[in-house]
Amino acid sequence: MLNLYRRAVLGVAGFAPVAGVAKRYGPRLGARRFVAGDDAAEALDALVELRSSGREVIVDVLGEYVATADAARAMAAEVAVTIETLTRAGIAPVVSVKPTQVGLALDRDLAAEHVLQLALDAEAAGGSLALDMEDVRYVDGTLELLTRTWAGGAARTSGVLQAYLHRTPGDLEALIAAAPDPRALQVRIVKGAYAERPDLVHGDMRAIRRAFVALSERAWRAGAQVNVATHDERLILETAAFVRGANLSADKLEFQLLYGVKPGLQRTLAEAGHAVRIYVPIGRDWYGYFSRRLAERPANLAVVLRGLVG
Ligand SMILES: Cc1cc2nc3c(=O)[nH]c(=O)nc-3n(C[C@H](O)[C@H](O)[C@H](O)COP(=O)(O)OP(=O)(O)OC[C@H]3O[C@@H](n4cnc5c(N)ncnc54)[C@H](O)[C@@H]3O)c2cc1C
């Protein structure tokens, strides 16, 4: 049922007239709840507040599927400015980048150049870069980017694997084999946010949850750090129990949640002593990201509709 809802929302969101109206009225539609500011400087208060309550941050400059090399260069420059702004504010620059925002859909070499430079910049300032995982057309390219970035010397660069895809267990094995040191490997496990062809994904939530846990456990057995990125309390309990039961050191598990989603759960996890990192989007290109958040939860769509009539 939720699957159908998700496909419907993402389908309508991709329809140009809808996108045009939504972009005009975005802030009124509630986009601000999920996006901390137009740039890093504007988001600093929110970042400081999160950190003062024991939650670390990973900042994402919104943008995806850029159409020209110039646009890819401009996005990479914005991420570079973000790294500088965070560093100047005394925040280790941990940033997340979407591969198609720095040119993956246009030219793999161009994207690889951008990603490596940004990853080296972030690591030099005591942070690191994560490569988000986008729709299934870009999974191979993204995994290649990751291994190229490691080979270029940015060993702390982390990746994302989507539990809903049937192919993901094989991708995890490939990453473990390619990692310079599997014990230094860092991987974010998510359920997956895109409307994919039904034959490519698990059809129901129970199967996705099972896949999520199996991937996490496999990565832990290989010695990796797993960033459990979910708001699903069942998965949070189950993964935390595995880490305790297997006597893994606490730094092998980090919970990651989205800015504006379940803030109470975020605080509870931090207060219980877990490593918690909040994924904080910034920037003006919020439409695709916002549509995926609406697609995850019917109640979010109600907020939008109230904004339209209110
Ligand atoms: C830190 C982080 C990074 C991510 N990176 C990626 C990525 O690189 N690639 C990718 O494909 N996906 C990514 N995702 C999204 C992910 O794939 C899921 O679409 C998203 O997390 C929703 O699934 P869930 O695991 O939270 O469980 P769900 O079953 O969707 O939700 C569990 C509970 O949380 C609540 N909830 C979930 N989402 C919302 C929301 N938007 N607003 C309000 N309540 C909500 C639900 O109502 C439910 O109560 C990321 C998610 C997180 C947390």
The ligand as a MOL file (V3000), in Angstrom:
LIG
                    3D

  0  0  0     0  0            999 V3000
M  V30 BEGIN CTAB
M  V30 COUNTS 53 58 0 0 0
M  V30 BEGIN ATOM
M  V30 1 C 20.5180 9.6960 7.1550 0
M  V30 2 C 19.7880 9.1470 5.9760 0
M  V30 3 C 20.3930 9.1220 4.7350 0
M  V30 4 C 19.7180 8.5930 3.6290 0
M  V30 5 N 20.3830 8.4800 2.4280 0
M  V30 6 C 19.7610 7.8500 1.4130 0
M  V30 7 C 20.4600 7.5850 0.1770 0
M  V30 8 O 21.6300 7.9340 -0.0080 0
M  V30 9 N 19.7700 6.9420 -0.8050 0
M  V30 10 C 18.4580 6.5290 -0.6450 0
M  V30 11 O 17.8980 5.9120 -1.5610 0
M  V30 12 N 17.7980 6.7770 0.4940 0
M  V30 13 C 18.4090 7.4270 1.5120 0
M  V30 14 N 17.7080 7.6490 2.6750 0
M  V30 15 C 16.2350 7.4540 2.7090 0
M  V30 16 C 15.8430 6.0260 3.0110 0
M  V30 17 O 16.1240 5.2040 1.8980 0
M  V30 18 C 14.3340 5.9480 3.3200 0
M  V30 19 O 13.6080 6.3650 2.2040 0
M  V30 20 C 13.9040 6.7900 4.5120 0
M  V30 21 O 14.8390 6.7320 5.5450 0
M  V30 22 C 12.5490 6.2940 5.0710 0
M  V30 23 O 12.6580 4.9960 5.5220 0
M  V30 24 P 12.8200 4.5740 7.0810 0
M  V30 25 O 13.9180 3.5860 7.1380 0
M  V30 26 O 12.9950 5.7670 7.9300 0
M  V30 27 O 11.5280 3.7710 7.4200 0
M  V30 28 P 9.9780 4.0630 7.2140 0
M  V30 29 O 9.3270 2.7310 7.3530 0
M  V30 30 O 9.7350 4.8740 5.9980 0
M  V30 31 O 9.6390 4.9640 8.4560 0
M  V30 32 C 9.7770 4.5470 9.8060 0
M  V30 33 C 9.0800 5.5520 10.6720 0
M  V30 34 O 9.6430 6.8600 10.4920 0
M  V30 35 C 8.6550 7.7710 10.0100 0
M  V30 36 N 9.2010 8.5190 8.8630 0
M  V30 37 C 9.9440 8.0240 7.8430 0
M  V30 38 N 10.2040 8.9830 6.9370 0
M  V30 39 C 9.5910 10.0980 7.3920 0
M  V30 40 C 9.4640 11.4070 6.8900 0
M  V30 41 N 9.9920 11.7690 5.7170 0
M  V30 42 N 8.7700 12.3120 7.6300 0
M  V30 43 C 8.2120 11.9660 8.8040 0
M  V30 44 N 8.2800 10.7180 9.3300 0
M  V30 45 C 8.9490 9.8010 8.6290 0
M  V30 46 C 7.5250 6.8920 9.4730 0
M  V30 47 O 6.2760 7.5430 9.5420 0
M  V30 48 C 7.5770 5.6970 10.3650 0
M  V30 49 O 6.9300 5.9690 11.5830 0
M  V30 50 C 18.3770 8.1360 3.7880 0
M  V30 51 C 17.7860 8.1450 5.0400 0
M  V30 52 C 18.4540 8.6220 6.1310 0
M  V30 53 C 17.7910 8.5770 7.4720 0
M  V30 END ATOM
M  V30 BEGIN BOND
M  V30 1 1 1 2
M  V30 2 1 2 3
M  V30 3 2 2 52
M  V30 4 2 3 4
M  V30 5 1 4 5
M  V30 6 1 4 50
M  V30 7 2 5 6
M  V30 8 1 6 7
M  V30 9 1 6 13
M  V30 10 2 7 8
M  V30 11 1 7 9
M  V30 12 1 9 10
M  V30 13 2 10 11
M  V30 14 1 10 12
M  V30 15 2 12 13
M  V30 16 1 13 14
M  V30 17 1 14 15
M  V30 18 1 14 50
M  V30 19 1 15 16
M  V30 20 1 16 17
M  V30 21 1 16 18
M  V30 22 1 18 19
M  V30 23 1 18 20
M  V30 24 1 20 21
M  V30 25 1 20 22
M  V30 26 1 22 23
M  V30 27 1 23 24
M  V30 28 2 24 25
M  V30 29 1 24 26
M  V30 30 1 24 27
M  V30 31 1 27 28
M  V30 32 2 28 29
M  V30 33 1 28 30
M  V30 34 1 28 31
M  V30 35 1 31 32
M  V30 36 1 32 33
M  V30 37 1 33 34
M  V30 38 1 33 48
M  V30 39 1 34 35
M  V30 40 1 35 36
M  V30 41 1 35 46
M  V30 42 1 36 37
M  V30 43 1 36 45
M  V30 44 2 37 38
M  V30 45 1 38 39
M  V30 46 1 39 40
M  V30 47 2 39 45
M  V30 48 1 40 41
M  V30 49 2 40 42
M  V30 50 1 42 43
M  V30 51 2 43 44
M  V30 52 1 44 45
M  V30 53 1 46 47
M  V30 54 1 46 48
M  V30 55 1 48 49
M  V30 56 2 50 51
M  V30 57 1 51 52
M  V30 58 1 52 53
M  V30 END BOND
M  V30 END CTAB
M  END
